[in-house]
Amino acid sequence: MALVSCILRGISAYAAADEIQVYTEELNAPGQFGLEQHLNYSIRGTQVPDYPGQTPPHHVLQLTPEFSYGLTRNLEAGLYVPFAITPAGDTFLNGLRVRLKYIAPRQNDEDMFYGLNVEVGRNSLRTSDSISTMELRPIIGYRDAKWLVSFNPILNLGLAANVSHQPQFEPGLKLTHSVSEGLRGGFEYYGAYGALNHPLPSNQRSHSLYVVADMAKGGYDVNFGIGRGFVNAADTWVMKAIIGLPLE
């Protein structure tokens, strides 16, 4: 999600990112293409830019198609193409990002999973004061017939010369429970804690909590959530959706 304010503003959880998601063990099969459409809307957010050239998040709609391809049973490649529509109706391309996601091999009856997602990208000044960024996202979780828990202790790094290169710690946590066939309900948490070696004081950290529903039907996978930002979050209320589209 955008960088910590005053340090790496563009990719921290202070403002809703173009991708609001906790990663799990799900991967495309080898040779399989995937397409997900990310939709995030800031219902109520700050209207003051954090730095010259930034687009404040208030009433901004972010639309990010994510293209993916299964390379092996344990490795998947992805491409993000983030767009944003401002309250004035202007549409902008906000950069490009590529990723590699690895999930360690598991036995069929094994509930625990773990892996790593590595992402690099080029950003627009409208969304980040670091034109180049990298994300390291460990994936640690558990899934059985009823419960899913996944933790992403994310490290975000600004690579441009004009920003701090200290890794920013931005954890994400997902907890859902099966409600019925094809429907799960639960919560997602996103935080921005500042530099890994010098965490922000507790009263300066950002926290966002989402009530979410995950639905699967007819080849479509949908994640929908309403989120509330606390403490230093630039977005007080955010609506998000991720729609997985069938390609076969």
Rosetta blueprint (number, residue, H / E / L):
1 M L
2 A E
3 L L
4 V L
5 S L
6 C L
7 I L
8 L L
9 R L
10 G L
11 I E
12 S L
13 A L
14 Y L
15 A L
16 A L
17 A L
18 D L
19 E L
20 I L
21 Q L
22 V L
23 Y L
24 T L
25 E L
26 E L
27 L L
28 N L
29 A L
30 P L
31 G L
32 Q L
33 F E
34 G E
35 L E
36 E E
37 Q E
38 H E
39 L E
40 N E
41 Y E
42 S E
43 I E
44 R E
45 G E
46 T L
47 Q L
48 V L
49 P L
50 D L
51 Y L
52 P L
53 G L
54 Q L
55 T L
56 P L
57 P L
58 H L
59 H L
60 V L
61 L E
62 Q E
63 L E
64 T E
65 P E
66 E E
67 F E
68 S E
69 Y E
70 G E
71 L L
72 T L
73 R L
74 N L
75 L E
76 E E
77 A E
78 G E
79 L E
80 Y E
81 V L
82 P L
83 F E
84 A E
85 I E
86 T L
87 P L
88 A L
89 G L
90 D L
91 T E
92 F E
93 L E
94 N L
95 G E
96 L E
97 R E
98 V E
99 R E
100 L E
101 K E
102 Y E
103 I E
104 A L
105 P L
106 R L
107 Q L
108 N L
109 D L
110 E L
111 D L
112 M E
113 F E
114 Y E
115 G E
116 L E
117 N E
118 V E
119 E E
120 V E
121 G E
122 R E
123 N E
124 S L
125 L L
126 R L
127 T L
128 S L
129 D L
130 S L
131 I L
132 S E
133 T E
134 M E
135 E E
136 L E
137 R E
138 P E
139 I E
140 I E
141 G E
142 Y E
143 R E
144 D L
145 A L
146 K L
147 W E
148 L E
149 V E
150 S E
151 F E
152 N E
153 P E
154 I E
155 L E
156 N E
157 L E
158 G E
159 L L
160 A L
161 A L
162 N L
163 V L
164 S L
165 H L
166 Q L
167 P L
168 Q E
169 F E
170 E E
171 P E
172 G E
173 L E
174 K E
175 L E
176 T E
177 H E
178 S E
179 V E
180 S E
181 E L
182 G L
183 L E
184 R E
185 G E
186 G E
187 F E
188 E E
189 Y E
190 Y E
191 G E
192 A E
193 Y L
194 G E
195 A E
196 L L
197 N L
198 H L
199 P E
200 L L
201 P L
202 S H
203 N H
204 Q H
205 R L
206 S E
207 H E
208 S E
209 L E
210 Y E
211 V E
212 V E
213 A E
214 D E
215 M E
216 A E
217 K E
218 G L
219 G L
220 Y E
221 D E
222 V E
223 N E
224 F E
225 G E
226 I E
227 G E
228 R E
229 G E
230 F E
231 V E
232 N L
233 A L
234 A L
235 D E
236 T E
237 W E
238 V E
239 M E
240 K E
241 A E
242 I E
243 I E
244 G E
245 L E
246 P L
247 L L
248 E L
